[in-house]
């Protein structure tokens, strides 16, 4: 198993442009992320909707803050 070098009379094969190479790598990375995120999930759409709903509820809880003081009062008799 040796390396394949171009013949002395031939020029080296053209290398892709740096920007093209970056774009292809970025597309491949996005595709891998999508595949990894949906691995083992039959209905991807419903899972995403549930996740968004859960985040919305958590955001509402975080923005509402702690409950106001003076809710229940204890009396000792």
Backbone bond lengths (Angstrom), bond angles and torsions (degrees), N, CA, C in turn:
res aa  C-N    CA-C-N  psi(-1)  N-CA   C-N-CA  omega(-1)  CA-C   N-CA-C  phi
1 X - - - 1.432 - - 1.521 109.67 -
2 X 1.275 114.20 98.92 1.449 118.97 179.56 1.507 111.02 -111.34
3 X 1.295 114.67 171.86 1.455 119.58 177.65 1.518 109.43 -82.92
4 X 1.283 116.66 146.05 1.455 121.55 179.92 1.530 108.79 -96.98
5 X 1.313 115.30 115.70 1.455 120.28 178.80 1.516 108.55 -107.80
6 X 1.328 117.81 149.31 1.462 119.29 178.39 1.530 110.39 -67.87
7 X 1.276 114.43 152.02 1.468 119.32 177.48 1.524 108.90 -63.39
8 X 1.329 117.12 154.24 1.472 118.93 -176.69 1.523 113.69 -58.40
9 X 1.323 118.71 -31.21 1.460 120.53 -178.29 1.516 112.91 -82.46
10 X 1.316 118.13 -18.51 1.455 121.71 -176.85 1.525 111.05 -93.98
11 X 1.319 115.35 152.58 1.458 118.70 176.19 1.525 108.69 -89.74
12 X 1.272 116.97 160.71 1.464 122.06 -179.89 1.529 109.20 -67.48
13 X 1.322 117.55 149.03 1.466 119.04 178.38 1.527 110.13 -61.81
14 X 1.311 117.48 146.87 1.474 119.95 -177.05 1.535 110.63 -66.69
15 X 1.300 115.26 136.76 1.460 119.98 177.28 1.523 108.50 -90.57
16 X 1.325 116.98 146.34 1.472 118.22 -179.74 1.523 111.09 -66.09
17 X 1.318 114.35 151.83 1.459 121.47 178.98 1.527 108.57 -60.00
18 X 1.298 117.75 147.54 1.454 122.56 -177.32 1.528 111.64 -59.77
19 X 1.335 116.45 -40.90 1.472 120.20 179.50 1.524 111.08 -66.80
20 X 1.346 117.26 -40.03 1.463 120.81 178.04 1.522 110.36 -63.32
21 X 1.307 115.53 -42.09 1.465 120.54 -179.45 1.532 109.94 -63.40
22 X 1.319 117.70 -43.77 1.463 121.39 178.64 1.529 111.21 -62.62
23 X 1.339 116.15 -42.43 1.469 120.18 -179.91 1.521 110.91 -63.05
24 X 1.323 117.30 -42.95 1.465 120.95 178.64 1.521 111.19 -64.58
25 X 1.314 116.51 -41.75 1.467 119.87 178.81 1.526 111.00 -64.66
26 X 1.327 117.24 -39.26 1.467 120.95 179.04 1.526 110.53 -65.77
27 X 1.345 117.00 -42.34 1.465 120.37 177.62 1.516 110.94 -61.50
28 X 1.313 116.16 -43.63 1.463 120.16 -179.65 1.528 110.93 -64.17
29 X 1.318 117.25 -39.21 1.467 120.81 179.67 1.530 110.52 -65.55
30 X 1.333 117.13 -42.93 1.469 120.67 178.19 1.525 110.82 -62.87
31 X 1.333 116.23 -42.16 1.456 120.58 179.77 1.534 110.79 -63.43
32 X 1.336 116.67 -41.65 1.474 120.12 178.30 1.525 110.99 -64.51
33 X 1.349 117.55 -39.34 1.467 120.44 178.79 1.519 110.96 -63.89
34 X 1.334 117.68 -42.70 1.459 121.16 179.14 1.521 110.59 -63.52
35 X 1.325 116.70 -42.73 1.457 120.34 -179.85 1.526 110.92 -66.03
36 X 1.327 117.16 -40.09 1.458 120.77 -179.75 1.529 111.01 -68.65
37 X 1.337 116.43 -35.72 1.464 120.25 -179.04 1.524 111.18 -69.43
38 X 1.322 116.77 -31.70 1.461 119.29 -176.49 1.524 112.67 -101.66
39 X 1.300 118.09 9.53 1.462 120.67 -178.64 1.529 110.24 -66.82
40 X 1.303 116.83 125.65 1.458 121.98 177.57 1.516 113.96 82.44
41 X 1.319 118.56 1.33 1.464 121.85 -179.49 1.527 108.14 -106.24
42 X 1.336 116.03 125.32 1.456 119.95 -178.64 1.521 111.78 -78.98
43 X 1.340 117.53 -43.67 1.457 121.23 -177.98 1.528 108.86 -115.27
44 X 1.314 115.64 89.49 1.466 121.76 -175.38 1.521 110.69 -64.00
45 X 1.332 117.22 -38.99 1.468 122.18 -176.96 1.527 111.28 -59.53
46 X 1.336 117.09 -47.29 1.469 119.70 -177.44 1.524 111.07 -66.78
47 X 1.312 116.86 -35.42 1.466 119.73 179.15 1.520 109.87 -65.41
48 X 1.333 117.26 -40.96 1.461 120.33 178.96 1.527 110.67 -65.47
49 X 1.336 117.28 -40.18 1.463 120.21 178.89 1.529 110.63 -63.85
50 X 1.323 117.38 -42.98 1.465 120.85 178.21 1.523 110.91 -62.39
51 X 1.324 116.60 -41.09 1.469 120.92 -179.63 1.528 110.23 -63.48
52 X 1.354 116.70 -43.18 1.465 120.48 179.40 1.526 110.87 -64.96
53 X 1.328 116.61 -40.70 1.465 120.84 179.57 1.528 110.23 -63.79
54 X 1.318 116.49 -42.28 1.464 120.96 179.23 1.531 110.57 -63.89
55 X 1.334 116.96 -43.70 1.465 120.50 178.33 1.522 111.09 -62.67
56 X 1.330 117.20 -38.44 1.463 121.43 179.37 1.524 110.41 -63.76
57 X 1.342 116.69 -44.21 1.465 120.71 178.94 1.525 110.49 -63.65
58 X 1.342 116.86 -44.11 1.467 120.39 178.75 1.525 111.21 -61.99
59 X 1.320 116.66 -38.11 1.467 120.78 179.01 1.518 110.58 -65.68
60 X 1.345 117.38 -41.33 1.458 120.88 178.62 1.527 110.42 -63.62
61 X 1.319 116.94 -40.99 1.467 120.61 179.36 1.528 109.85 -64.45
62 X 1.334 116.17 -41.72 1.468 120.09 -178.88 1.523 111.54 -67.18
63 X 1.321 118.13 -38.23 1.461 120.32 -177.35 1.525 112.00 -78.67
64 X 1.333 117.74 -25.49 1.460 119.26 -178.79 1.529 111.56 -72.70
65 X 1.312 117.19 -25.07 1.460 120.66 177.26 1.514 112.05 77.95
66 X 1.324 116.70 -172.37 1.469 120.10 -179.16 1.530 110.95 -71.00
67 X 1.309 117.46 156.43 1.463 119.59 179.35 1.529 110.63 -65.24
68 X 1.324 118.00 150.21 1.470 120.59 -178.54 1.524 111.03 -64.97
69 X 1.314 114.88 151.00 1.473 120.89 -179.98 1.507 110.35 -72.83
70 X 1.291 116.70 154.57 1.459 121.35 175.22 1.507 113.31 86.94
71 X 1.313 118.13 26.46 1.450 120.72 179.86 1.530 110.20 -71.89
72 X 1.313 117.57 -76.67 1.459 122.07 179.07 1.523 109.59 -100.61
73 X 1.311 115.54 140.66 1.460 119.07 178.69 1.520 108.44 -118.62
74 X 1.307 114.15 139.16 1.466 120.05 179.96 1.512 109.33 -99.37
75 X 1.295 115.47 137.68 1.449 119.85 175.37 1.521 109.15 -123.98
76 X 1.308 115.86 140.21 1.453 120.74 178.10 1.528 107.24 -110.02
77 X 1.327 115.38 125.88 1.460 116.85 179.81 1.509 111.73 -113.76
